[in-house]
């Protein structure tokens, strides 16, 4: 064969290959109609192409339709404006049939209805047929998804690859999408549609991840009249606070909780998700027990019984710290329970050691109940600084106001270690017991305090006043009254019992029935405590044990100032009256004119 003939054959071959590889514009309706009919018959989809349609034979037979519209019946799904590409199987095409081996849809705007999609005959679509002509691969690239019945569920830049080898094989999917300006990855998803379509058990797996967390599920699922699923799950949130802010999903205390994970065996059916054995990690603490989520009401209800060795709940007390402003006064910002009362919660907690802000509780048994606009927390029993503690706290939204209630009892509490734990000097020792009850309502913490009312009582036995030797002070006052005030902060005063009662009305507490008894002295206390201004105005009376409470012979102290800066000073007037040199001044009161700059005049 001559070189010219070989060269001519090569040119003809190249021309044929080029023609086969180049896309041909489809001007007739034959192939386009065949593809449209195949989409309708096999998938129930209506296909309409308003742009250019092309066909190419090499390297594999393929078609492309530009500016397409794809619809599911009943407006369940509609895709507009995208480009549809399909790979055709060669042998069926030679035999005059159209079978798509792969379908790709890019740059489409998809509108869908979740309720309508749920109503489709998915079992029929997944059911195997003798003349099965299903595409083995589906690709979605650069699509946008809008939901007609799901608010804030818009998905941008949706990329998805679905692979399904044959009717009896598992379906696999991977992909990604942008939701709320964050990329969500579908790392893995698999199930067997033919088993689900025939109401049989199918293995399933799912892994979803986002910057704020990750969900991994493996197990078995079954559809039918009573769909259910069992397996193992892991739910991780790097920060629940960030997750709720990003997703808008309402969770109880969602704005306060940081890192959280839930892992364990689970079972799920239409109305309930249960973990019969679960491990919950909250920050660095690990809790074990049972949990469930009920879907019977308008919003989910989370229930559980969990136990931990150590448990730090300090994050949940952040709102109480925010009840005061930077200057230390009560805040005037509106109390909003909406951020902490998302999904309903009914939780039982126990811990060998629990931290609540600055307070530490041992062998604690507690419960937390959250409902819309309502938070209730109670401590059934806890060891507290060598004693015991019980208490209850509730916050309830009442219109635009919040109703605050608290009550509790304590017994055998070591006062000195308690003071040290809350950052106060150990000025008092002994074992304390008592009870408290306080309630109020208002729009702001400051308003709640202005309306506060309640009652509390405390008794301290076999203790000491540290930094104050009252018996020595009495002896010094007898000898040199005016000099006694110069050196009185020293020593200790041991006592048998000290008790006090406080009755609160409209934010002002009145001290009642207060007394201290010791072998050599006795003391009393009267005055007021302002919850509104966080201030004290008290007077202490000290005398020898068994003596009548005569103000002329008693040593008196003024206790004043804010709660964070209490000042204790001897009463100047009582010292002057005990001085022989200064006592004649009280016989000539008309010669002494009151003056705000004269402490003696003020004492009168």
MOPEDA-V605409 format. One line per field, one symbol per residue. ss: DSSP state (H for helix, E for strand, - for the rest). psi: psi as a letter, one per 40 degrees, with the letter a starting at -180 (. if undefined). A space follows every 50 residues. Layout:
ss->???
psi->???
//
This chain:
ss->--HHHHHHHHHHHHHHHHHHH--EE----HHHHHHHHHHHHHH-EEEEE- --EEEE-----EEEEEEEEEEEHHH-EEEEEEEEEEEE-HHHHH-----E EEEEEE--EEEE-HHHHH---HHHHH----------EEEEEEEEEEE--- ----EEEEEEEEEE------EEEEEEEEE--EEEEEEEEEE-HHHHH--- -EEEEEEEEE--EEEEEEEEEE-----EEEEEEEEEE--HHHHHHHH--- -E-------EEEEEEEEEE--EEEEEEEEEEE--EEEEEEEEEE------ EEEEEEEEEEEE-HHHHHHHH--E-----E---E------E--EEEEEEE EEEEEE--EEEEEEEEEEEEE--EEEEEEEEEEE--EEEEEEEEEEEE-- EEEEEEEEEEEEEEHHHHHHH------E--EEEEEEEEEEEE-EHHHHHH --EEEEEEEEEEEEEE---HHHHHHHHHH-HHHH-------EEEEEEEEE EEEEE--EEEEEEEEEE---EEEEEEEEEE----EEEEEEEEEE------ ----EEEEEEEE--EEEEEE-HHHHHHH-HHHHHHHHHHHH-------HH HHH-
psi->hidddddddddddddddddddihhhhdaecddddddddddddefhhhhhe aihihididihiihhigihhhiiefdihhieahhhhhihdddddeeihhh dihhhifihhhihdddddeigddddehiidfhfihehhhhhfihhhhdeh iffhhifhhhhhhgdideiihiiiaiihhfeihhhgdhhiigdddddefi hhhiihhhiideaihhhhaiihaadgiihiaiihhhhdhddddddddehh ihfdedhbhiihiiiiihadehhhgdhihhhhbeihiibiiihhfdadii hhiihiiidihhfddeeddddeeiadeeiiieihhhedeegbiihghhii idhhhgbehhhifhhiihhhihfhhhhihdiihhfeaihiiihihhhgbe ihhhhiiiiihfhhdddddddeeiigehiihiiaiihhiiiididddddd eiiaiiiihhifaihhehgddddddddddgddededgegiaihiidihii ihhhhfehhhhifhihhideiiiihiaihhddefiigihhhhiiheiigh ddeihiihhiaideghhhiihddddddehddedddeefdeehhiheehdd ddd.
//
